Amino acid sequence: MSDRVYHVDDLHPDGVRIVVNWDDVVVGSSVFIPCVNTTVARSQAQNVAERRKWTIKVTPRVENQLFGVRIWRTT
């Protein structure tokens, strides 16, 4: 049942909880989020960035045969 508890910085674009250790994301680093609903993933990542006063770039892509988004922290 704990899989259904979402925290404010968790992503869940397809209904599956994805935990990112946002404290380890430094300027210039990136993280790949495998998902189908890239529009929701972009929106959720942007919400996290706004709360943390960051600028990010989000691009839909295929990596290792998985569709998803890559999120880069730019500031």
C-alpha positions in Angstrom: 0.0 0.0 0.0 2.9 2.4 0.5 3.3 2.6 -3.3 0.1 4.7 -3.4 1.5 7.4 -1.0 2.9 10.2 -3.2 5.2 12.8 -1.7 5.3 16.4 -3.1 8.5 15.8 -5.1 7.7 12.3 -6.4 6.8 11.9 -10.1 3.9 9.7 -11.2 3.2 10.5 -14.8 1.7 7.0 -15.6 0.4 6.3 -12.1 3.6 4.6 -10.9 5.5 6.4 -8.2 9.0 7.5 -9.3 11.3 8.8 -6.6 14.1 11.1 -7.6 16.7 12.2 -5.1 16.4 15.8 -6.1 19.0 16.9 -3.5 21.6 15.1 -5.6 20.6 16.9 -8.9 23.2 19.6 -9.4 23.4 22.2 -12.1 24.5 20.4 -15.3 23.3 17.0 -14.3 20.3 15.1 -15.7 18.0 12.3 -14.9 16.0 10.0 -17.2 12.4 9.2 -16.3 10.9 6.3 -18.2 7.2 6.9 -18.9 4.6 7.0 -21.6 2.8 10.2 -20.6 5.6 12.7 -21.2 3.4 15.7 -21.0 2.4 14.9 -17.4 6.1 14.0 -16.6 7.2 17.4 -17.9 4.5 19.2 -15.9 5.4 17.4 -12.7 9.1 18.0 -13.1 8.4 21.7 -13.8 6.4 21.9 -10.6 9.3 20.4 -8.6 11.7 22.9 -10.3 9.5 25.9 -9.5 9.3 24.9 -5.8 13.1 24.6 -5.7 13.6 27.8 -7.8 15.5 25.9 -10.5 15.4 26.1 -14.3 15.2 22.8 -16.1 15.0 21.5 -19.6 12.8 18.5 -20.3 13.0 16.6 -23.6 11.0 13.4 -24.6 13.4 10.7 -25.8 14.1 7.1 -26.3 17.0 5.7 -24.3 18.0 2.0 -24.1 14.7 1.2 -25.9 12.7 3.0 -23.2 10.5 6.0 -24.0 10.5 8.8 -21.4 11.9 12.2 -20.6 15.4 13.4 -19.8 15.4 16.3 -17.3 18.4 18.6 -17.2 19.0 21.1 -14.4 20.3 24.3 -16.0 20.3 26.6 -12.9 
